[in-house]
Amino acid sequence: MRTRFQPLMILLCVTLCRHSEGIRADDWPQWMGPQRDGVWRETGILRTFPQDGPRVRWRTKIGGGYAGPAVVANRVYVTDKQLPGGTTDPANPFERGRREATERVLCLDDADGSIVWKHEYDCPYTVSYPAGPRTTPVVRNGRVYTLGSEGHLFCLKADSGEVVWAKNFQTDYGREQSPMWGYSANPLLDGDRLICLIGGKGTAVVAFHKETGKELWRALDTDGAHGSGYSSPIIIEAGGTRQLIVWHTTALSSLDPETGTVLWEQPFTSQSGLSVATPRVSGDLLFISAFYNGSLLLNLDRQQPKATKVWRRHGQNEKITDALHCLISTPVIEGDYIYGVCSHGELRCLDLKTGDRVWSTFEATSGQSARWGTAFLVKHEDRYFLFSEQGDLIIARLTPQGYEELSRAHLLEPTGPSQRRDVVWTHPAFANRNVYARNDREIISVSLEAEK
């Protein structure tokens, strides 16, 4: 029976819901954020850091790894590596051997950084640069999906860490050895499909059912020491077709994400298998960049799934470069310009139409030329948050006129390993008006909320 209080109750519920939506914090549930594009869309974020730096919410000790965290609601998910007592990583990070280790999936309480649950498993390390896992967890609908450096793929219950299903790329797919630098391509969740890069004849790309782990399809051939390479797949829509874009060691390929059918391919062989940076799309244009092999820009046909080359630029070698030679950091496209970090740490601006260099600077990385120098770029409103390999969080504007640094705060100590220098090579997460960053000793949460 309807009472005179019911309209008031309905109005109150609507008001509260609208208010909750207005203050709802954003998640960072996968590699490069909710839309996998490196854009932070949350509002209420500070414009510059306080004089004594942003407020540290918590710090939690963890083990080694290059894997960035994922954040959903009040939980933070991150993976790491643990060594048994008395064991150390090789002095030469290029060395490949076998060392006993375990990997862990950690679920942390975002209120204080305490460990809610952990899933730990044996994982002897054989890869070069054996710091730990490389890929960011994927979290959706009560499940967390993780991929370890040696090919251990898990689907876990997000609230408890209970294993739902698991795969082992080495044993399940006959891989005698993991890729040189470990499984680094971040899995992609698309509908019911969890899409992964594995490597091998017909198994360069494999899709699993997200609830059961059943293989749905497999596609492409890649083999050798680097498997399918290290670049993370993305989904785009072009030519009236949803396309799965995979940049592997010998080509940039477009697949039908539902079946794995190849739609088109553009040859692009990456020296030393270094397809790493995530492909970037802007309108009808698709861009990739490699450490040794320079950059490629494609035009996506508007009528059918097809692509044609706009330009291809590369220098004489890794030091005498042309356009952009990316490695760890993924570039961004804004308007008619590309911004990205080149082979020795130069943040560069390129003319998108030609690949011509507009300006460059070392300010955002280490301040000097350094092989594999890195800063991670995340766009927020009219500026960027850059996380440097020295553990600095930087607020800057990137325009065709140049690099304008607005504010800087030191979050973490660089711990390595690199070639003769300590670095932080992990992409942070931005969620709940906070930044979450880690090195191989700890993960930290820092508030970026603007003062009210």
GIGICOR-V546742 format. One record per backbone hydrogen bond with DSSP energy under -1.0 kcal/mol. NH is the residue of the N-H (numbers start at 1). CO is the residue of the C=O. E is the energy in kcal/mol with one decimal. If there is no record, write none. Layout:
NH|CO|E / NH|CO|E
//
This chain:
9|5|-2.3 / 10|6|-2.6 / 11|7|-2.4 / 12|8|-2.3 / 13|9|-2.5 / 14|10|-2.5 / 15|11|-2.4 / 16|12|-2.6 / 17|13|-2.6 / 18|14|-2.6 / 19|15|-2.5 / 20|16|-2.8 / 21|17|-2.5 / 22|18|-2.0 / 23|19|-1.3 / 28|71|-3.2 / 33|30|-1.9 / 36|33|-1.6 / 38|32|-2.6 / 40|379|-3.2 / 46|448|-2.7 / 53|50|-2.1 / 57|445|-2.7 / 58|445|-1.3 / 60|443|-2.5 / 62|441|-1.9 / 64|81|-1.0 / 66|133|-2.6 / 67|133|-1.1 / 70|77|-2.5 / 71|28|-2.6 / 72|75|-2.2 / 75|72|-2.0 / 76|108|-2.2 / 77|70|-3.2 / 78|106|-2.0 / 80|104|-1.9 / 81|64|-1.6 / 82|102|-2.9 / 87|84|-2.1 / 95|92|-1.7 / 99|125|-2.0 / 102|82|-2.4 / 103|121|-2.2 / 104|80|-2.5 / 105|119|-2.5 / 106|78|-3.2 / 107|117|-2.5 / 108|76|-3.3 / 109|114|-2.9 / 110|74|-2.4 / 113|109|-3.1 / 116|107|-3.1 / 117|107|-1.2 / 119|105|-2.3 / 121|103|-2.2 / 123|101|-3.0 / 125|99|-3.0 / 128|180|-3.1 / 129|93|-3.9 / 131|129|-1.3 / 138|145|-2.4 / 139|29|-2.4 / 140|143|-2.4 / 143|140|-1.5 / 144|156|-2.4 / 145|138|-3.1 / 146|154|-2.0 / 148|152|-2.3 / 151|148|-1.5 / 153|167|-2.6 / 154|146|-2.5 / 155|165|-2.6 / 156|144|-2.7 / 157|162|-2.6 / 158|142|-2.2 / 161|157|-3.0 / 164|155|-3.4 / 165|155|-1.4 / 167|153|-2.6 / 169|151|-2.7 / 172|168|-3.3 / 175|170|-1.3 / 180|225|-2.2 / 182|179|-2.4 / 183|149|-2.3 / 188|195|-2.3 / 190|193|-3.2 / 193|190|-2.3 / 194|208|-3.0 / 195|188|-3.5 / 196|206|-2.8 / 198|204|-1.5 / 199|203|-2.3 / 200|222|-3.8 / 204|220|-1.9 / 205|219|-2.2 / 206|196|-2.7 / 207|217|-2.6 / 208|194|-2.5 / 209|214|-2.9 / 210|192|-2.9 / 213|209|-2.6 / 216|207|-3.4 / 217|207|-1.1 / 219|205|-2.3 / 222|200|-1.9 / 227|224|-1.5 / 229|226|-3.0 / 230|275|-2.4 / 234|245|-1.7 / 236|243|-2.7 / 238|241|-2.3 / 241|238|-1.5 / 243|236|-3.1 / 244|255|-3.1 / 245|234|-3.0 / 246|253|-2.9 / 248|251|-2.1 / 252|266|-2.6 / 253|246|-3.2 / 254|264|-2.9 / 255|244|-2.6 / 256|261|-2.6 / 260|256|-3.4 / 263|254|-3.4 / 264|254|-1.2 / 266|252|-2.4 / 268|250|-2.3 / 270|249|-2.7 / 273|270|-2.0 / 274|271|-1.7 / 275|273|-2.2 / 280|287|-2.4 / 282|285|-2.6 / 285|282|-2.1 / 286|298|-2.3 / 287|280|-3.1 / 288|296|-2.1 / 290|294|-3.1 / 294|290|-1.3 / 295|313|-2.7 / 296|288|-2.3 / 297|311|-2.6 / 298|286|-3.0 / 299|308|-3.4 / 300|284|-4.1 / 301|306|-2.8 / 306|304|-1.5 / 308|299|-2.1 / 310|297|-3.1 / 311|297|-1.3 / 313|295|-2.2 / 316|320|-1.5 / 317|320|-1.5 / 321|319|-1.3 / 332|339|-2.9 / 334|337|-2.6 / 337|334|-1.6 / 338|350|-2.1 / 339|332|-2.8 / 340|348|-2.0 / 342|346|-3.2 / 345|342|-1.9 / 347|361|-3.3 / 348|340|-3.4 / 349|359|-2.4 / 350|338|-2.8 / 351|356|-2.9 / 352|336|-2.5 / 355|351|-3.4 / 358|349|-3.6 / 359|349|-1.1 / 361|347|-1.7 / 365|362|-1.5 / 367|362|-2.0 / 370|344|-2.3 / 372|343|-2.6 / 373|370|-2.5 / 376|387|-2.4 / 378|385|-2.2 / 379|38|-2.1 / 380|383|-3.0 / 383|380|-2.4 / 384|396|-3.1 / 385|378|-3.1 / 386|394|-2.9 / 387|376|-2.0 / 388|392|-2.8 / 389|374|-1.8 / 391|388|-2.0 / 393|409|-3.4 / 394|386|-3.3 / 395|407|-2.9 / 396|384|-2.4 / 397|404|-2.7 / 399|402|-1.8 / 402|399|-1.6 / 404|397|-2.5 / 406|395|-3.2 / 407|395|-1.7 / 409|393|-2.3 / 411|391|-2.9 / 412|391|-1.5 / 415|423|-1.4 / 416|423|-2.2 / 420|418|-1.2 / 424|389|-1.7 / 429|436|-2.3 / 431|434|-1.7 / 432|26|-2.1 / 434|431|-2.6 / 435|446|-2.4 / 436|429|-2.8 / 437|444|-2.0 / 439|442|-2.1 / 443|60|-2.5 / 444|437|-3.1 / 445|58|-2.3 / 446|435|-2.4 / 447|55|-2.7 / 448|433|-2.9 / 450|44|-2.6
//
